[in-house]
Amino acid sequence: MAAVSMRSRSRSMELSPEEERILIRDIALAAEANSKEGDIFYLLTQRWWQHWIDYVNQDQPNNPNDASFVSEHYDSAGSSTLKRPAGIDNSDLIYDAASADTNSGIDIHDTLLEGRDYVLLPQEVWNQLHTWYGGGPTLPRKVISSGLSQTEMAVEVYPLRLQLLVMPKGDRSIIRISKKETIAELHRRACDIFDLSMEQFPHLKVCIWDYYGRRKHALMNDMDKTLDDANIQMDQDILVEVLNPVNGTTLGRSTSSVRYNGSLEKEGASVLVEPSKSSLSIAGGLSATKGASRSYSVELIQSQGLIARELDTPYGTIGVSTRGSSCGLTGLQNLGNTCFMNSAIQCLVHTPEFARYFREDYHQEINWQNPLGMVGELALAFGELLRKLWAPGRTPVAPRPFKTKLARFAPQFSGYNQHDSQELLAFLLDGLHEDLNRVKHKPYIKSRDADGRPDEDVADEYWANHIARNDSIIVDVCQGQYKSTLVCPICNKVSVTFDPFMYLSLPLQSTTTRTMTVTVFTCDGSALPSACTVTVPKQGRCRDLIQMLSNASSVKHTEKLLLVEIQHHMVQRFLEDPLISLSTIKDDDHLAAFKVPKLANTKYLQLIHRRREQGNSDSQITSGWKPYGTPLVLPISCDDEIIGGNILMMVHKMLSPMLRTKSLERTKISGVMSATEGSDPSVDLCSGEACTDSVVSNSANKDITSSKPVSSLELPLQLVGENNTCTDLWVGVEKAIRLASSSTSILIYVDWSQKFLEKYDTHYLENLPEVFKYGPVTKKARTEPLSLYTCLEAFLREEPLVPEDMWYCPQCKERRQASKKLDLWRLPEVLVIHLKRFSYSRSMKHKLETFVDFPIHDFDLTNYVASKKNARRQLYELYALTNHIGGMGSGHYTAHIKLLDENRWYSFDDSCVSPINEEEVKSGAAYVLFYRRVATEDADASC
């Protein structure tokens, strides 16, 4: 064997680095062109690969040499010749380098990243390099199909790691197997491992079960189904059940005649069985997702005494901390954008009540039958992870098993994208509650309204009803109760309910107001359009906005403001209802307000501006036009007919301030003389001068009914009929046009040719500002403190419901946009507060960098609790928080946690755990705060 290796090496020595590079390149290109499912790739350590790349490229121009390689890989000091790489050494990719020479039973590290730790080489490339250089160990992986369509090819770097438990013997074995293998292959390998050959024991029946969470989920008897299709997860248990074919019962230990081979004869032993070299070719897990983790049984192998004790309990070992050891300072490895998960888990793990609960025997409280839960798997996974994090030592833990089970029940958190830490926290609290709900059969309880009863009685009734259906450690620790009061804006019906809460989401506005920008137009041509910015109540209604705009734009007593929302150069909606909530108007919406006379029974003309698309000829009249700019609105009386000439005059009057010349040009209407004889003098008064109130009034009253034509620029106007037919108003200038009685608004197209665009300054119509434009966050905005108490007061302030969540009034028998008021009524032992830093609109996401000044000690909520039944002070102390650093798409989560036994703060940044001063806890990155109730003297006295 040594002679063969020497001959291979001697042949490779005949090749120059350049020849090696070209040969490997050609082999790789050929392999890539013919790659398919089932092909074999090999893992190669990145460091060796980089050394070889530098070696074969050293004669290439512009080849920078890594300074870190100089002393180790160059022939001698001062030499420019890079050493030829030694034999391939993959030992830094595996757990146990001592077993590398066996080429079997090799377990790679869980935290390897492609491109950082290893590269994947096609089999032909690996074979050639291995022929030249030798070494190892060999780490083959198979290409499998992946994705929803199963058409994407990926190398399965991490195959499924499954723990086989054989009953009745109680032995176990860990195997690696591809998720694309069939149940038949799993069955065959299980029989081989436990020496359950059908030839030797034909009277035995061997069944395998999906034993996820140590519970029988499904009998795996469809031999053609793949493990992936059977939803088998990484690091889960598979039960191998040996049955007596006579009565179908499991063979007892005393009656079992099965002979177990090798070390399996020793009861309680655990053997790590990896695929052989040929079997390893099926190993894999997607290299991009790395769906694997080191099984806890690998750790059990290192301490045989622990295994025997674990077999005596169906739930594994109970973590017991060693006196004097450093516990609770274990980090979590980042599996790829999992900092959001790590920060939330650390805060929950270091909640004292949860730390005690999950380190004791909590399994008797698992609700296996709850259809709203995760049949105990989430609680078991969280409990196992918590025990690892509280075990002695500070070696970071890879939370792969927990993430795998999390993705099984919450697909939104699958993959390796960044997510919201608070959303994960909400799911965990709710999922753990359902898994640990002590109520096995929830009774149906119909809630009753208060109907004038004392609040204390109603609150106690609601809480008792809630506990009758929801009773868990999560409820004991984290759930409180608030009072919700709804008032109908029409009939003033008051409804009072008392609802539970798991956390409080507080807004981060320093005030309860918002600024809104609206463009104000005049219909009489008295002024140019102007943007008006006003401050209104954040939870106000349209009447508040209209009132502030009326004051700011000097609306006369004979006028009113008509508010409209503009989208895509069209009127999206008329905001005429004064009770519409301002919360329905987003910051990136566009609003316009029109000063219109106070006329009864009016309809509205909508002037939709259009201009030609590029490339259309001027000969086109009705085609090739595209809407643009801000539509205008004009009021008219509700008569069935209107004279076309009057529409022309009103449009001309409204647009007159935008004329580029001071005096209006006058042209004759085709076939019609100028209005000089017998026409009202007020018709011509708006040509360049502001109209007086009397003129506007006379014009509004007389022009609508006048049948005489008026002069104006020949701006093309087309009236849109019921069937989208267009009528040229210049053709029927003297004719009465019949209006549809069912329509409250009439559309008119204003077609702007280049000739008219030169005469009118239309930029006033083109740039309608947003309601609120986010600019760069100023330094003052970043540093100006905002009290947590102020955020709480904003949360508790009365506000109208959004239209999507309107309340059904039992008195009106209709849905109403009621006002809602929240009051804290019952506070939990652990109060979780979510600071709402992220806002979303149709076009953008925004993060508030506001610095919140939150108390670390003596967070006093006594005055915020509406219930006076309990007179004790409501004091809380901060013990944990999550932080979000950076922007929306590229942020990072960390946690600050206080170990109460040490009375010291620590920073948990994924794997890194380091002490910090209390002064460092407060920052503008604080996102979710965890407070714990402080025992007070009056509380102790009442006990």
Beta strands, then each sheet from edge to edge (+ up, - down):
strand 1: 40-45
strand 2: 88-89
strand 3: 118-122
strand 4: 135-136
strand 5: 140-146
strand 6: 152-155
strand 7: 160-167
strand 8: 172-177
strand 9: 205-210
strand 10: 218-219
strand 11: 237-243
strand 12: 270-272
strand 13: 480-487
strand 14: 494-501
strand 15: 504-506
strand 16: 513-522
strand 17: 530-537
strand 18: 559-567
strand 19: 570-574
strand 20: 590-597
strand 21: 602-612
strand 22: 625-627
strand 23: 632-637
strand 24: 641-643
strand 25: 717-720
strand 26: 726-728
strand 27: 736-738
strand 28: 745-752
strand 29: 785-787
strand 30: 799-800
strand 31: 807-809
strand 32: 814-816
strand 33: 819-826
strand 34: 830-835
strand 35: 838-840
strand 36: 845-847
strand 37: 851-853
strand 38: 859-860
strand 39: 875-885
strand 40: 892-899
strand 41: 904-909
strand 42: 912-916
strand 43: 926-933
sheet 1: 3+ 1- 5+ 6-
sheet 2: 2+ 4+
sheet 3: 10+ 9- 11+ 7+ 8- 12-
sheet 4: 14+ 13- 33+ 30-
sheet 5: 15+ 34+ 43- 39+ 38-
sheet 6: 15+ 34+ 43- 39+ 40- 41+ 42-
sheet 7: 17+ 16- 20- 18+ 19-
sheet 8: 22+ 21- 23+
sheet 9: 22+ 21- 28- 25+ 26-
sheet 10: 24+ 27-
sheet 11: 29+ 37+
sheet 12: 31+ 32-
sheet 13: 35+ 36-
end
